[in-house]
Amino acid sequence: MKIVPPKPFTFNGDNGRAVLLLHGFTGSTADVRMLGRFLQKNGYTTHAPMFPGHGVPPEQLLETGPDDWWKAVEEGYNHLREQGFEQIAVCGLSLGGLFTLKAGYTFKVNGIIPMCAPAITKEQDRRLYNGLLQYSEEYKRYEKKEEQTIEKEMNGVKKNTETVLTAIPQLIGTIREQLHEIKVPIEIIQAGQDEMVDIESANVIYDQVSSRQKHVQWYEDAPHVITLWKEKEKVHDHIVAFLEQLDWEGKE
């Protein structure tokens, strides 16, 4: 069975403000879609790009890397600028949260909201490997492939994970070294039951950014994909509250 991959989305709001939404590793725009709709209802235009290699067979994911994914972030930001938006915030989950941090010192943005963003590389390789294998197997089962075929293809996936699984911890290290360059308001959101990211990452980010306005919001019972959590409305409301008190007038 052929799976139709998720697509980028743009939901138009009416308050002249925009939020770039970034999904996670092995995830898709579906992970931030409900958040995008909620922000739209509150007046914000939201745009979520799809990272190359995501939402498609895992073999294609293994042919991509951080440079490809970051290019999608750049294109997403430029898309909003081309739509006439000068006031933009960035919000992302997991790998998207990591890129949210990079956006904070690369682009002109009003504020950033990293959710469950990694900043510690210890044991990250193992967590990424397990997460990648889980995604790969689930994808193949969703395709309704036979067990024998899945087993054979999974052996192929396992043999080709090294490049991408090496690249992500390197990316985390590179961005961590630049955290001090972040000066824009930042709202760090962290799930207490995060199975993919060392939860101390939230404190590392808080301690190392140079932002005057910074805060960590913990959700002790939430899992890694906090945007799909059963109490996600709490997160939605918190994000809107943060956005509402940003300086959207462009004053220095």
Secondary structure, DSSP 8 states (H G I E B T S, - for coil): --------EEE--SSS-EEEEE--TT--THHHHHHHHHHHHTT-EEEE---TTSSS-HHHHTT--HHHHHHHHHHHHHHHHHTT---EEEEEETHHHHHHHHHHHHS--SEEEEES-----TTHHHHHHHHHHHHHHHHHHHTT--HHHHHHHHHHHHHT-HHHHHHHHHHHHHHHHTGGG--S-EEEEEETT-SSS-TTHHHHHHHH---SSEEEEEETT--SSGGGSTTHHHHHHHHHHHHHTS--S---
